[in-house]
Amino acid sequence: MPLAAAGATVQVINDDAPLKVTYKAEVNGKVVNNDVLTLTGDGSDYTKQFTY
């Protein structure tokens, strides 16, 4: 049975050297999120909650 709704929480915390983060989500073959970034510095944070 297909899901009618879904959710995801993503959290990445950098403690040292630069860290590349990529997150891609597709719904029914269509890209709905495509995040690409680099966390630099001690304690830099990427936190996001997604609902589809």
Rosetta blueprint (number, residue, H / E / L):
1 M L
2 P L
3 L L
4 A L
5 A L
6 A L
7 G E
8 A E
9 T E
10 V E
11 Q E
12 V E
13 I E
14 N L
15 D L
16 D L
17 A L
18 P L
19 L E
20 K E
21 V E
22 T E
23 Y E
24 K E
25 A E
26 E E
27 V E
28 N L
29 G L
30 K E
31 V E
32 V E
33 N E
34 N E
35 D E
36 V E
37 L E
38 T E
39 L E
40 T L
41 G L
42 D L
43 G L
44 S L
45 D E
46 Y E
47 T E
48 K E
49 Q E
50 F E
51 T E
52 Y L
